């Protein structure tokens, strides 16, 4: 890791006020939040986001190292394991596949005939002109449609798929989504590759996605990683839900020179010119069919993978309320070793995603144990739940919600922390880290919302930004992290989130970029919120009918 210096800033100043929903707490109960300061989060995040953990990919040795470290900390704090036998690890069996190789064949169609024009193979000895980044054991042939940037932005009036059917076809699009051209904003903030994937594959039913990187060199770096990944596992699925089907789609890259050929362009210079033209006319551009078909055939071997949730319990002090539970969750996995960046770095440390949430909850546990030792701990029990496989499709939280170690009916709330260590693009303009985006709370439970306001007013007094707290938000953040697997069962939740940034799912999501003072304040608020929830008189109620209706309509 890089050597660097950082001033260690003190945590937020604490103050107290009263609450109708929460029982009056002794003044020193919330004062224990101050143990979660910048020095604390720096110390532990330096371990969790270290290169030696190799990006904490689900089921990897690096993730096991992270689990060992976290469990050692909880044992030192005196928390007990949340499994029936008192252990901390909830085992999860996953089905996976090992890629042995793949073959891609391009056909050109005319009115009279279909001609093979290119065949390329991914093997230890050869590199193809196409790379599958995500997908499974797929073999299919489909027409190729060119869709520009392949994503809709309703706010900007951009819809390249209007009047175009891409179901069961390949959609080819430029990898880089332009945000600004000249002085004009092209796509709204939050329009990302993840948004494109959900739209193209899930909403429009495309069979495959081919993304065009900016240069052949960029493609070659990714291709080298694909060759390195031969013989490694991928496509993780929960074994108890898996019916033996593959993922049914392919999502990957195409070499720019090959993309230019398929678009009838002379070379990559003409391809770059096409990118610029479409960026300037995104509102009027519509997807068009190409005269090409692409066939993919993959050779895979089934593999079993084991991974683990971490479950730690701090028992409540009230003889009755201790049987009820507040779950504080984060995911401790990230995406591991992947495609290298322009500097050749291929370790995706995930310092923010979600090393920050993981360390934040370790801080919550530390403050809770100190409060309990002083006789002012929570009346209800609190679970610290670090789930695995979030990056693979919320796998760990889905498993826990289907196999809870504490009855779901006795779980009064979930508070989820996923990315709480950075300052997003909007707040970078003013260099203001005293905020946190809240998703959930008021769109689910007015009680959750009021308790959060109380916790904030009593402690750090940061801005609770509700920008994404909307069931109709196009990003759909309310169902994109582990809180959703509690919400789908009727458990009210609040999601703490610092917003997206340029290092999301890149090797550059490293510890040097963390705003430690902002992260510490957010973790202090998580602790205060846990205290308020664990000591309130009643239970928070899901009282937003729109959320109830959406949950029933989309239970999974």
MARFINU-127056 format. One line per field, with one value per residue (C-alpha): y, x, z negated; residue number from 1; residue in three letters. Coordinates in pm, 1 decimal. Example, Ala and Ser with C-alpha at 12.3 -4.5 7.8 and 13.67 -1.06 7.14 Angstrom:
v -450.0_-106.0
u 1230.0_1367.0
w -780.0_-714.0
resi 1_2
resn ALA_SER
END
This chain:
v 0.0_358.7_545.7_861.8_1099.3_1212.7_1452.9_1267.1_1484.4_1453.6_1304.3_1508.5_1701.3_1537.6_1702.3_1565.7_1641.1_1467.7_1226.6_1125.8_790.2_702.6_661.6_931.9_815.4_913.8_1182.9_955.0_681.7_868.3_1011.7_676.2_760.0_967.1_650.7_620.6_895.7_938.3_752.9_455.6_416.2_471.4_199.4_-68.1_31.4_10.6_-362.7_-430.4_-248.1_-368.9_-515.8_-844.1_-912.8_-897.9_-719.2_-956.2_-1140.7_-1372.8_-1711.3_-1599.6_-1635.5_-1257.9_-1247.9_-1520.0_-1300.5_-1014.8_-1244.3_-1364.5_-1005.9_-893.1_-1195.3_-1141.4_-785.7_-896.2_-1157.9_-891.5_-676.8_-965.8_-1004.4_-1354.8_-1541.6_-1527.6_-1886.3_-2150.6_-2307.2_-1971.6_-1936.7_-1626.4_-1773.3_-1859.6_-2095.8_-2049.2_-2300.5_-2140.9_-2292.9_-2160.8_-2234.2_-2251.2_-2106.1_-2324.4_-2123.4_-1965.2_-1928.0_-1627.9_-1631.5_-1329.7_-1378.4_-1118.7_-1137.8_-1037.1_-1081.1_-1404.9_-1554.7_-1555.1_-1565.0_-1631.5_-1337.9_-1386.2_-1657.4_-1593.3_-1810.3_-1740.7_-1997.8_-1996.9_-1959.8_-1708.1_-1388.0_-1329.6_-1007.6_-1044.2_-1083.1_-1197.7_-998.4_-1136.1_-1417.8_-1791.8_-2110.0_-1958.4_-2071.3_-1880.4_-1690.4_-1356.2_-1044.6_-740.1_-404.5_-86.1_134.5_424.9_440.7_187.3_361.6_566.7_890.8_1009.2_1336.9_1427.9_1290.1_1020.2_684.5_503.1_200.0_380.0_175.8_-77.9_-440.6_-579.2_-882.6_-1188.9_-986.3_-854.9_-484.9_-314.0_21.6_245.9_161.9_519.7_712.6_1088.1_1326.9_1659.4_1764.3_2121.1_2305.2_2069.8_1787.0_1473.9_1211.3_1267.3_1172.3_815.1_682.6_409.4_73.0_-90.0_115.2_12.7_-353.4_-347.8_-168.2_-355.3_-708.0_-705.1_-447.1_-492.1_-861.6_-845.8_-1174.7_-1012.3_-678.3_-578.8_-268.4_-82.4_48.5_365.5_200.3_-136.3_-103.3_-77.3_-386.2_-576.4_-511.3_-656.1_-946.3_-1030.4_-1045.5_-1274.0_-1512.7_-1498.4_-1589.9_-1909.5_-2194.5_-1964.4_-1963.1_-1715.2_-1679.6_-1743.5_-1854.0_-1962.1_-2341.1_-2375.2_-2148.8_-2270.3_-2483.7_-2566.3_-2286.5_-2061.8_-1686.4_-1683.6_-1377.7_-1250.7_-909.4_-810.6_-613.1_-603.6_-495.5_-141.8_-241.1_-522.4_-291.6_-44.5_-323.0_-428.0_-66.0_-20.7_227.4_246.0_235.4_338.5_703.1_690.8_504.1_787.7_1038.5_834.8_848.5_1228.2_1264.0_1048.9_1229.6_1558.4_1413.1_1166.3_1286.6_1201.9_892.3_561.6_209.6_48.3_-307.7_-412.5_-674.3_-899.3_-1192.8_-1308.2_-1662.2_-1741.3_-2086.5_-2128.7_-2429.7_-2437.9_-2681.8_-2673.3_-2582.6_-2557.6_-2252.2_-2185.2_-1837.5_-1698.4_-1428.1_-1293.6_-1273.7_-1104.2_-1030.4_-779.1_-888.5_-625.8_-530.8_-530.5_-871.4_-841.3_-622.8_-818.6_-1080.6_-823.5_-731.6_-437.9_-558.0_-335.4_-466.0_-411.8_-631.1_-716.7_-859.7_-664.1_-762.6_-899.7_-890.2_-769.2_-566.1_-342.8_33.2_253.6_220.8_-158.6_-184.4_-477.1_-510.5_-368.2_-281.8_-156.8_90.1_269.6_-20.3_-153.1_-139.3_186.0_35.3_-270.0_-65.9_173.5_-114.6_-238.6_107.6_80.0_-249.2_-91.7_199.2_-32.3_-252.7_47.4_183.5_-154.3_-181.2_159.4_39.7_241.1_-11.6_-90.0_-247.8_-455.8_-684.0_-558.5_-779.4_-679.0_-862.5_-856.9_-1032.5_-1190.7_-1188.1_-847.6_-773.2_-1101.0_-1019.5_-963.9_-1333.4_-1322.7_-1105.6_-1315.6_-1626.8_-1472.1_-1346.4_-1697.9_-1862.6_-1608.2_-1693.0_-1465.1_-1477.9_-1225.6_-1146.9_-1035.2_-821.2_-467.3_-285.5_-306.2_-26.8_-88.6_89.7_54.5_316.5_575.8_684.5_924.6_1257.1_1224.6_1448.0_1689.9_1756.8_1770.4_2104.9_2255.5_2003.4_1936.5_1592.3_1666.6_1475.2_1125.1_1005.4_823.4_573.0_409.9_566.3_804.3_607.8_301.7_401.7_743.5_610.6_514.1_860.1_1045.6_839.0_909.1_1281.6_1257.4_1060.1_1314.4_1615.4_1460.4_1392.3_1495.0_1718.8_1638.2_1685.3_1392.6_1415.6_1251.3_1297.9_925.5_851.7_795.7_473.7_605.6_709.9_571.1_442.8_223.8_246.9_146.1_-212.1_-227.3_-321.2_-569.8_-382.4_-492.9_-852.8_-729.6_-487.2_-757.5_-941.1_-633.0_-526.7_-145.0_-26.2_275.2_274.0_498.5_583.7_852.6_845.7_730.0_857.0_810.5_525.9_302.9_-56.5_48.2_-25.6_341.6_284.7_284.9_410.8_727.9_855.0_810.8_1122.9_995.3_1273.6_1240.1_861.9_885.6_1119.3_888.1_592.1_794.8_856.4_484.3_419.3_685.7_548.9_196.8_327.0_508.9_205.5_-36.0_177.3_304.5_219.0_48.6_-90.7_100.5_29.2_7.7_268.7_374.7_197.8_262.1_75.1_-208.4_-234.9_-231.8_-493.9_-725.2_-674.4_-744.7_-975.4_-1088.5
u 0.0_110.1_269.9_82.1_12.7_-326.5_-413.5_-626.3_-926.0_-1139.9_-1490.3_-1807.3_-1906.8_-2196.1_-2504.9_-2832.8_-3201.8_-3528.0_-3739.9_-4104.4_-4029.8_-3719.2_-3696.8_-3488.1_-3127.8_-2858.1_-2636.6_-2332.7_-2499.9_-2443.9_-2111.0_-1950.0_-1992.2_-1675.9_-1462.4_-1533.6_-1298.3_-1077.6_-789.0_-1014.4_-1153.5_-810.0_-655.6_-907.8_-970.0_-595.8_-629.8_-962.3_-863.2_-501.5_-358.2_-287.7_-664.9_-671.5_-1005.2_-1202.6_-1376.4_-1656.0_-1516.9_-1154.3_-864.5_-855.0_-1214.4_-1136.1_-854.0_-1102.0_-1342.6_-1065.2_-971.2_-1328.0_-1405.7_-1086.6_-1201.8_-1549.0_-1400.5_-1180.0_-1489.7_-1669.8_-1949.2_-2084.4_-2122.9_-2473.6_-2491.5_-2677.7_-2346.6_-2201.9_-1975.4_-1954.6_-1965.3_-2284.6_-2178.1_-2330.9_-2296.0_-2270.0_-2280.6_-2026.2_-1855.8_-1491.7_-1426.8_-1196.6_-1227.0_-1465.6_-1507.8_-1656.1_-1761.0_-1880.5_-2112.0_-2210.8_-2562.1_-2671.0_-2998.1_-2869.5_-2627.6_-2462.2_-2081.1_-1834.9_-1591.6_-1407.9_-1344.3_-1144.8_-1077.3_-1003.3_-750.9_-418.1_-252.2_-480.8_-676.2_-1015.2_-1167.0_-1444.7_-1434.1_-1712.9_-1695.4_-2015.5_-2241.6_-2230.7_-2226.1_-2379.5_-2387.1_-2604.2_-2605.0_-2784.4_-2805.9_-2601.8_-2775.0_-2573.3_-2720.6_-2474.4_-2428.0_-2702.1_-2873.9_-3188.9_-3195.7_-3552.6_-3445.1_-3246.3_-3497.7_-3259.1_-3398.4_-3201.5_-3433.2_-3753.8_-3923.5_-3636.6_-3668.8_-3345.0_-3492.4_-3266.6_-3010.5_-2661.4_-2653.1_-2325.0_-2252.6_-1963.3_-1826.0_-1771.6_-2092.0_-2032.4_-2139.7_-2032.9_-1970.0_-1848.9_-2068.6_-2363.2_-2444.9_-2523.9_-2624.0_-2738.3_-2523.9_-2592.8_-2624.8_-2361.4_-2266.3_-2482.3_-2781.8_-2710.6_-2688.1_-3022.3_-3186.3_-3043.0_-3040.6_-3317.3_-3562.0_-3517.6_-3429.2_-3106.8_-2918.8_-2578.1_-2400.8_-2083.4_-1913.2_-1655.7_-1359.4_-1183.9_-864.5_-729.7_-473.9_-750.4_-912.2_-582.0_-535.6_-879.4_-809.0_-492.7_-696.8_-950.5_-670.9_-546.8_-897.9_-913.4_-956.9_-1097.5_-1455.5_-1731.0_-2107.8_-2186.9_-2540.5_-2705.0_-2711.0_-3047.8_-3212.1_-3021.4_-3217.1_-2910.3_-2964.7_-2683.5_-2723.0_-2855.6_-2669.4_-2324.6_-2189.5_-1847.9_-1614.1_-1540.2_-1206.4_-1243.4_-1098.7_-1352.6_-1634.7_-1531.9_-1549.1_-1896.8_-2014.2_-1875.4_-1611.2_-1256.9_-1065.6_-1062.9_-1014.7_-1349.4_-1491.7_-1384.3_-1545.2_-1867.7_-1854.1_-1826.5_-2113.9_-2349.0_-2248.1_-2357.2_-2684.9_-2774.4_-3136.3_-3204.6_-2988.4_-3175.5_-3040.2_-2985.7_-2937.1_-2601.2_-2555.2_-2371.7_-2444.9_-2221.9_-2197.4_-2055.7_-1970.0_-1828.3_-1660.2_-1718.0_-1694.1_-1937.9_-1775.7_-1894.9_-1783.1_-1823.4_-1853.6_-1967.0_-2172.7_-2031.6_-2287.5_-2199.7_-2443.0_-2442.6_-2721.7_-2964.0_-2993.9_-3373.3_-3514.1_-3804.5_-3674.5_-3348.7_-3543.9_-3598.8_-3325.0_-3181.7_-2968.0_-2680.2_-2551.8_-2277.6_-2118.2_-1752.9_-1691.7_-1574.3_-1489.2_-1139.0_-874.4_-1002.7_-934.3_-627.7_-650.4_-423.3_-151.4_-167.9_-331.6_-573.7_-651.8_-995.0_-944.8_-1300.7_-1197.4_-1529.5_-1729.6_-1775.3_-1469.3_-1608.8_-1941.3_-1767.5_-1529.4_-1809.8_-2005.1_-1696.4_-1690.4_-2059.0_-1985.3_-1693.3_-1906.2_-2192.8_-1968.7_-1821.8_-2170.3_-2284.6_-1983.1_-2078.6_-2434.3_-2598.9_-2597.1_-2893.7_-3207.9_-3271.9_-3009.0_-2802.0_-2665.2_-2361.9_-2412.2_-2138.7_-2275.3_-2092.5_-2169.7_-2337.0_-2140.8_-2263.1_-2632.6_-2705.9_-2634.7_-2535.5_-2824.3_-3067.5_-2933.2_-2957.9_-3312.7_-3416.8_-3215.3_-3219.2_-3034.5_-3274.4_-3648.9_-3743.7_-4063.7_-3846.3_-3623.0_-3755.2_-3531.1_-3233.6_-2978.8_-2746.3_-2416.8_-2279.1_-2022.9_-1994.9_-1633.1_-1627.1_-1764.2_-1961.8_-1948.0_-2217.4_-2061.8_-1708.7_-1803.6_-1815.0_-1577.2_-1850.3_-1846.6_-2102.2_-2384.6_-2514.4_-2773.2_-3057.5_-3265.0_-3553.0_-3669.3_-3951.0_-4046.9_-4101.0_-4158.7_-4228.8_-4098.8_-3763.6_-3739.7_-3821.7_-3572.4_-3300.9_-3369.3_-3345.9_-3019.4_-2868.0_-2979.5_-2837.0_-2498.6_-2322.9_-2589.4_-2489.3_-2717.5_-2954.1_-2987.0_-3303.9_-3215.2_-3240.9_-3511.4_-3771.4_-3941.7_-3942.9_-3577.3_-3427.0_-3122.2_-3351.2_-3106.6_-3384.1_-3350.7_-2985.7_-2806.6_-2851.7_-3127.7_-3367.1_-3364.1_-3502.7_-3744.8_-3895.0_-3993.5_-4155.8_-3868.0_-3830.5_-3484.3_-3260.1_-2970.4_-2664.8_-2484.5_-2234.3_-2329.8_-2141.0_-1799.0_-1545.1_-1367.2_-1673.0_-1575.6_-1227.6_-881.1_-868.6_-1130.3_-839.8_-777.1_-602.9_-938.2_-1131.5_-1265.4_-1192.2_-1355.1_-1677.4_-1667.6_-1621.7_-1919.4_-2140.7_-2035.9_-2112.2_-2459.9_-2501.9_-2421.3_-2662.9_-2935.4_-2877.5_-2914.5_-3239.5_-3388.8_-3278.0_-3431.2_-3753.7_-4079.9_-4258.2_-4147.0_-4112.0_-4403.4_-4401.5_-4667.2_-4605.3_-4865.8_-4676.2_-4373.4_-4596.8_-4751.5_-4413.2_-4276.7_-4570.4_-4535.0_-4157.5_-4098.8_-3754.4
w 0.0_52.0_-234.2_-323.4_-607.4_-731.8_-1013.9_-1268.0_-1328.0_-1637.7_-1615.1_-1632.8_-1945.0_-2125.5_-2269.9_-2408.7_-2362.1_-2450.1_-2242.2_-2260.7_-2099.6_-2301.2_-2673.7_-2838.8_-2838.5_-3088.1_-2940.5_-2934.5_-2723.1_-2398.8_-2506.3_-2425.5_-2056.8_-2090.1_-2095.4_-1721.7_-1609.3_-1304.4_-1463.3_-1539.9_-1187.5_-1032.3_-1247.6_-1152.9_-791.5_-728.8_-799.1_-625.0_-303.0_-290.0_31.1_-149.8_-163.7_218.5_241.4_14.1_298.1_186.6_85.8_118.1_-124.1_-153.1_-270.2_-524.4_-658.1_-697.0_-884.1_-1117.0_-1197.2_-1267.9_-1484.3_-1683.5_-1754.8_-1865.7_-2095.3_-2254.1_-2307.0_-2474.2_-2219.8_-2176.3_-1851.4_-1709.8_-1587.1_-1794.2_-1900.7_-2002.9_-1700.2_-1482.2_-1131.4_-942.9_-660.1_-314.7_-33.3_310.7_654.7_898.9_1227.3_1333.0_1676.2_1886.6_2207.6_2457.1_2832.8_3013.3_3379.2_3579.3_3877.4_4137.8_4274.5_4624.6_4809.6_4957.3_4710.5_4367.4_4372.2_4092.1_4072.7_3743.4_3485.3_3168.5_2864.5_2499.1_2380.3_2196.2_2537.4_2711.2_2650.8_2814.1_2946.1_2687.0_2307.5_2078.9_1755.5_1604.4_1705.3_1685.1_1884.7_2196.2_2555.5_2798.3_3128.4_3157.2_3371.9_3266.7_3208.5_3159.6_2887.5_2851.4_2475.1_2409.3_2122.5_2067.6_1869.0_1822.5_1662.6_1973.6_2223.2_2347.0_2459.6_2732.9_2709.8_2804.2_3074.9_3084.5_2971.9_2823.1_2649.7_2684.9_2883.4_2824.1_2736.4_2826.0_2659.8_2564.1_2219.5_2102.1_2037.1_2097.9_1826.2_1973.4_2335.5_2358.8_2110.6_2147.0_1907.8_2110.1_1853.1_1495.7_1197.4_1095.4_1451.7_1427.1_1574.8_1306.4_1419.7_1778.6_1684.5_1503.3_1791.6_2088.4_1948.2_1689.5_1824.7_2200.7_2196.7_2395.9_2414.0_2412.0_2370.2_2556.2_2418.3_2627.7_2422.8_2532.6_2662.7_2769.2_2488.9_2234.6_2383.5_2377.1_2004.7_1937.8_2172.2_1978.8_1659.0_1828.1_1919.4_1560.3_1443.0_1645.8_1402.2_1132.9_1005.7_1087.5_1123.1_755.9_668.9_343.6_356.7_183.0_443.7_748.5_991.5_1194.5_1444.3_1561.8_1544.5_1900.0_2026.7_2120.7_2022.0_2147.1_2370.8_2742.6_2889.0_3033.6_3372.4_3397.6_3289.5_3562.3_3819.6_3703.7_3726.5_4077.4_3960.8_4095.7_3767.5_3401.0_3496.2_3675.5_3374.9_3142.1_3379.3_3363.8_2982.8_2993.3_3239.0_3031.0_2709.7_2868.5_2996.9_2721.1_2703.5_3068.0_3110.5_3150.7_3141.9_3482.5_3605.4_3745.2_4018.9_3772.4_3546.8_3262.1_3130.3_2785.6_2652.5_2302.5_2144.9_1769.5_1478.8_1182.4_848.2_487.7_285.5_-85.7_-228.2_-562.3_-726.3_-1054.4_-1335.4_-1667.0_-1951.3_-2233.6_-2469.1_-2590.4_-2957.6_-2994.2_-3104.4_-2857.3_-2575.3_-2541.3_-2344.9_-2071.3_-1826.5_-1632.8_-1338.9_-1230.9_-896.6_-642.0_-376.2_-421.6_-74.3_228.7_586.6_532.0_804.9_1139.2_1448.7_1398.9_1417.0_1627.7_1359.6_1362.7_1019.2_1017.2_643.1_568.9_201.7_146.9_-124.4_-91.2_52.7_-204.8_-424.1_-560.7_-667.8_-809.6_-1023.5_-1115.2_-1268.7_-1448.9_-1602.5_-1695.4_-1872.7_-2058.3_-2180.0_-2279.1_-2491.9_-2670.3_-2736.4_-2866.0_-3096.2_-3237.7_-3301.9_-3023.9_-2740.6_-2514.0_-2659.2_-2347.7_-2201.6_-1908.5_-1631.2_-1428.0_-1099.1_-835.3_-528.8_-240.5_131.2_151.8_467.5_617.7_571.8_199.9_139.1_-227.7_-342.5_-141.1_-309.9_-656.2_-597.0_-491.7_-773.1_-1057.6_-1376.3_-1566.0_-1487.4_-1219.6_-1409.7_-1704.0_-1481.2_-1520.7_-1270.3_-1037.4_-994.7_-700.1_-631.3_-279.5_-170.2_-447.6_-402.7_-108.4_14.1_337.0_644.0_528.2_188.6_326.3_478.5_129.8_-34.5_-288.6_-445.5_-716.4_-547.2_-488.4_-239.5_-410.3_-217.0_-399.6_-725.7_-617.5_-303.3_-524.1_-884.2_-1033.1_-1365.9_-1216.5_-1066.7_-1388.6_-1589.3_-1333.7_-1358.2_-1737.8_-1726.4_-1489.3_-1693.0_-2009.1_-1855.1_-1534.2_-1375.7_-1018.5_-719.3_-661.1_-283.5_-149.9_218.2_290.7_34.1_302.0_406.0_763.7_770.6_1095.0_902.0_686.4_395.1_155.3_282.4_392.5_71.9_-208.5_-391.5_-116.8_-235.6_-567.5_-405.5_-183.9_-505.2_-654.0_-881.0_-869.4_-768.5_-724.1_-478.9_-537.9_-211.5_-105.8_264.2_571.6_673.1_951.1_768.7_730.7_816.1_922.0_781.8_679.2_404.5_161.7_-188.7_-68.3_58.5_-268.8_-445.5_-795.4_-992.7_-791.6_-827.8_-1205.3_-1244.1_-1038.8_-1251.8_-1565.2_-1427.0_-1359.7_-1723.6_-1849.4_-1622.2_-1755.4_-2110.8_-2030.3_-1856.5_-2126.9_-2404.0_-2247.9_-2426.0_-2137.3_-1803.3_-1475.7_-1243.1_-863.6_-791.1_-430.7_-219.2_105.9_-29.9_-148.5_198.6_375.4_137.5_201.5_575.5_569.8_271.9_385.7
resi 1_2_3_4_5_6_7_8_9_10_11_12_13_14_15_16_17_18_19_20_21_22_23_24_25_26_27_28_29_30_31_32_33_34_35_36_37_38_39_40_41_42_43_44_45_46_47_48_49_50_51_52_53_54_55_56_57_58_59_60_61_62_63_64_65_66_67_68_69_70_71_72_73_74_75_76_77_78_79_80_81_82_83_84_85_86_87_88_89_90_91_92_93_94_95_96_97_98_99_100_101_102_103_104_105_106_107_108_109_110_111_112_113_114_115_116_117_118_119_120_121_122_123_124_125_126_127_128_129_130_131_132_133_134_135_136_137_138_139_140_141_142_143_144_145_146_147_148_149_150_151_152_153_154_155_156_157_158_159_160_161_162_163_164_165_166_167_168_169_170_171_172_173_174_175_176_177_178_179_180_181_182_183_184_185_186_187_188_189_190_191_192_193_194_195_196_197_198_199_200_201_202_203_204_205_206_207_208_209_210_211_212_213_214_215_216_217_218_219_220_221_222_223_224_225_226_227_228_229_230_231_232_233_234_235_236_237_238_239_240_241_242_243_244_245_246_247_248_249_250_251_252_253_254_255_256_257_258_259_260_261_262_263_264_265_266_267_268_269_270_271_272_273_274_275_276_277_278_279_280_281_282_283_284_285_286_287_288_289_290_291_292_293_294_295_296_297_298_299_300_301_302_303_304_305_306_307_308_309_310_311_312_313_314_315_316_317_318_319_320_321_322_323_324_325_326_327_328_329_330_331_332_333_334_335_336_337_338_339_340_341_342_343_344_345_346_347_348_349_350_351_352_353_354_355_356_357_358_359_360_361_362_363_364_365_366_367_368_369_370_371_372_373_374_375_376_377_378_379_380_381_382_383_384_385_386_387_388_389_390_391_392_393_394_395_396_397_398_399_400_401_402_403_404_405_406_407_408_409_410_411_412_413_414_415_416_417_418_419_420_421_422_423_424_425_426_427_428_429_430_431_432_433_434_435_436_437_438_439_440_441_442_443_444_445_446_447_448_449_450_451_452_453_454_455_456_457_458_459_460_461_462_463_464_465_466_467_468_469_470_471_472_473_474_475_476_477_478_479_480_481_482_483_484_485_486_487_488_489_490_491_492_493_494_495_496_497_498_499_500_501_502_503_504_505_506_507_508_509_510_511_512_513_514_515_516_517_518_519_520_521_522_523_524_525_526_527_528_529_530_531_532_533_534_535_536_537_538_539_540_541_542_543_544_545_546_547_548_549_550_551_552_553_554_555_556
resn UNK_UNK_UNK_UNK_UNK_UNK_UNK_UNK_UNK_UNK_UNK_UNK_UNK_UNK_UNK_UNK_UNK_UNK_UNK_UNK_UNK_UNK_UNK_UNK_UNK_UNK_UNK_UNK_UNK_UNK_UNK_UNK_UNK_UNK_UNK_UNK_UNK_UNK_UNK_UNK_UNK_UNK_UNK_UNK_UNK_UNK_UNK_UNK_UNK_UNK_UNK_UNK_UNK_UNK_UNK_UNK_UNK_UNK_UNK_UNK_UNK_UNK_UNK_UNK_UNK_UNK_UNK_UNK_UNK_UNK_UNK_UNK_UNK_UNK_UNK_UNK_UNK_UNK_UNK_UNK_UNK_UNK_UNK_UNK_UNK_UNK_UNK_UNK_UNK_UNK_UNK_UNK_UNK_UNK_UNK_UNK_UNK_UNK_UNK_UNK_UNK_UNK_UNK_UNK_UNK_UNK_UNK_UNK_UNK_UNK_UNK_UNK_UNK_UNK_UNK_UNK_UNK_UNK_UNK_UNK_UNK_UNK_UNK_UNK_UNK_UNK_UNK_UNK_UNK_UNK_UNK_UNK_UNK_UNK_UNK_UNK_UNK_UNK_UNK_UNK_UNK_UNK_UNK_UNK_UNK_UNK_UNK_UNK_UNK_UNK_UNK_UNK_UNK_UNK_UNK_UNK_UNK_UNK_UNK_UNK_UNK_UNK_UNK_UNK_UNK_UNK_UNK_UNK_UNK_UNK_UNK_UNK_UNK_UNK_UNK_UNK_UNK_UNK_UNK_UNK_UNK_UNK_UNK_UNK_UNK_UNK_UNK_UNK_UNK_UNK_UNK_UNK_UNK_UNK_UNK_UNK_UNK_UNK_UNK_UNK_UNK_UNK_UNK_UNK_UNK_UNK_UNK_UNK_UNK_UNK_UNK_UNK_UNK_UNK_UNK_UNK_UNK_UNK_UNK_UNK_UNK_UNK_UNK_UNK_UNK_UNK_UNK_UNK_UNK_UNK_UNK_UNK_UNK_UNK_UNK_UNK_UNK_UNK_UNK_UNK_UNK_UNK_UNK_UNK_UNK_UNK_UNK_UNK_UNK_UNK_UNK_UNK_UNK_UNK_UNK_UNK_UNK_UNK_UNK_UNK_UNK_UNK_UNK_UNK_UNK_UNK_UNK_UNK_UNK_UNK_UNK_UNK_UNK_UNK_UNK_UNK_UNK_UNK_UNK_UNK_UNK_UNK_UNK_UNK_UNK_UNK_UNK_UNK_UNK_UNK_UNK_UNK_UNK_UNK_UNK_UNK_UNK_UNK_UNK_UNK_UNK_UNK_UNK_UNK_UNK_UNK_UNK_UNK_UNK_UNK_UNK_UNK_UNK_UNK_UNK_UNK_UNK_UNK_UNK_UNK_UNK_UNK_UNK_UNK_UNK_UNK_UNK_UNK_UNK_UNK_UNK_UNK_UNK_UNK_UNK_UNK_UNK_UNK_UNK_UNK_UNK_UNK_UNK_UNK_UNK_UNK_UNK_UNK_UNK_UNK_UNK_UNK_UNK_UNK_UNK_UNK_UNK_UNK_UNK_UNK_UNK_UNK_UNK_UNK_UNK_UNK_UNK_UNK_UNK_UNK_UNK_UNK_UNK_UNK_UNK_UNK_UNK_UNK_UNK_UNK_UNK_UNK_UNK_UNK_UNK_UNK_UNK_UNK_UNK_UNK_UNK_UNK_UNK_UNK_UNK_UNK_UNK_UNK_UNK_UNK_UNK_UNK_UNK_UNK_UNK_UNK_UNK_UNK_UNK_UNK_UNK_UNK_UNK_UNK_UNK_UNK_UNK_UNK_UNK_UNK_UNK_UNK_UNK_UNK_UNK_UNK_UNK_UNK_UNK_UNK_UNK_UNK_UNK_UNK_UNK_UNK_UNK_UNK_UNK_UNK_UNK_UNK_UNK_UNK_UNK_UNK_UNK_UNK_UNK_UNK_UNK_UNK_UNK_UNK_UNK_UNK_UNK_UNK_UNK_UNK_UNK_UNK_UNK_UNK_UNK_UNK_UNK_UNK_UNK_UNK_UNK_UNK_UNK_UNK_UNK_UNK_UNK_UNK_UNK_UNK_UNK_UNK_UNK_UNK_UNK_UNK_UNK_UNK_UNK_UNK_UNK_UNK_UNK_UNK_UNK_UNK_UNK_UNK_UNK_UNK_UNK_UNK_UNK_UNK_UNK_UNK_UNK_UNK_UNK_UNK_UNK_UNK_UNK_UNK_UNK_UNK_UNK_UNK_UNK_UNK_UNK_UNK_UNK_UNK_UNK_UNK_UNK_UNK_UNK_UNK_UNK_UNK_UNK_UNK_UNK_UNK_UNK_UNK_UNK_UNK_UNK_UNK_UNK_UNK_UNK_UNK_UNK_UNK_UNK_UNK_UNK_UNK_UNK_UNK_UNK_UNK
END
